[in-house]
Structures are given as structure tokens and as C-alpha cells.
Amino acid sequence: KREASVLRMKEALNLLEGEGITLPHDTIQQILSGDRSKICNILWNILYQYAVNKKSLSSENQKKSAPISELIYLEELYDWCSKLTVTYPEVRLTDFNQSWRDGLALSGVLEQYDNYRVSYVTIKEIESTSERL
């Protein structure tokens, strides 16, 4: 069972790499460790790189040569997350720190992409913030 999980993770990482998203060599071990903090960091890394790569491709297509600062990428990522979570009244995004600590913002973002596996309502009902994450 573990071997099958590792194989699926390797396939997923290869797909991400094909999209220009690179992760540390020990990503699979970090996921298998079950450390929620490390897993959240991996997810943020993927989201951030996706936003950066998407903007870079968009800029290339528009033949813009001026580099865009990292702050603009973060602002765009923040705007994207805000749009995804606007329908969740308990989620109030104001930054990339405090706004994410209760797990609800991340749950809202993830539910937008896979509401079969992630249920915001179910996660919201969990009283312990550490259990939500």
C-alpha cells in the first residue's frame, strides 16, 4: 500500500515538474511523515510556483520583457485565493499569516478543486484548529 502511494506521489511530482514546478528532493518523505505543517508548506510552494509560472507564461505570450517582482506574484496569489474563498463567510483573508492559521482558508481553496475529498463544512465543524490542519 505504501509503495503504491509512493508511486502515485512520484507520478504527481513528475506532472508538476512538467508544469515547471520544482519541489525539494525529500517531498515524498515529508508527505509520508504526516507532518501537517510540512504538507501545508508543500501546498503553498506548489500554489506559489503555479502562480509565478502562469504569470511568466502570460507575460511571454504578451511579449512583455519587464520582469515582475515577487511581490506582484504574491499579490496575485492573494487575489486568487481571495476569489476562491469569497463564498465562505468565516474566511477573512487579510494576509498570508493569521488568515490561514485556523485551516478554514486552506480548506476553502482545496474544496474549490476537489469537493469530493475536501468538505469545508465538515472541516469547519472541527473545533480544534490543530486538528483542522
Secondary structure as the mmCIF struct_conf table of DSSP 4:
data_model
#
loop_
_struct_conf.conf_type_id
_struct_conf.id
_struct_conf.beg_label_comp_id
_struct_conf.beg_label_asym_id
_struct_conf.beg_label_seq_id
_struct_conf.end_label_comp_id
_struct_conf.end_label_asym_id
_struct_conf.end_label_seq_id
HELX_RH_AL_P HELX_RH_AL_P1 ARG A 2 GLY A 18
TURN_TY1_P TURN_TY1_P1 GLU A 19 GLY A 20
TURN_TY1_P TURN_TY1_P2 HIS A 25 ASP A 26
HELX_RH_AL_P HELX_RH_AL_P2 THR A 27 SER A 33
TURN_TY1_P TURN_TY1_P3 GLY A 34 GLY A 34
HELX_RH_AL_P HELX_RH_AL_P3 ARG A 36 ASN A 61
TURN_TY1_P TURN_TY1_P4 GLN A 62 LYS A 63
BEND BEND1 ALA A 66 ALA A 66
HELX_LH_PP_P HELX_LH_PP_P1 PRO A 67 SER A 69
HELX_RH_AL_P HELX_RH_AL_P4 GLU A 70 THR A 85
TURN_TY1_P TURN_TY1_P5 VAL A 86 THR A 87
TURN_TY1_P TURN_TY1_P6 PRO A 89 GLU A 90
BEND BEND2 THR A 94 ASN A 97
HELX_RH_3T_P HELX_RH_3T_P1 GLN A 98 TRP A 100
TURN_TY1_P TURN_TY1_P7 ARG A 101 ASP A 102
BEND BEND3 GLY A 103 GLY A 103
HELX_RH_AL_P HELX_RH_AL_P5 LEU A 104 TYR A 113
TURN_TY1_P TURN_TY1_P8 ASN A 115 ARG A 117
HELX_RH_AL_P HELX_RH_AL_P6 TYR A 120 LYS A 124
TURN_TY1_P TURN_TY1_P9 GLU A 125 GLU A 125
HELX_RH_AL_P HELX_RH_AL_P7 THR A 129 ARG A 132
#
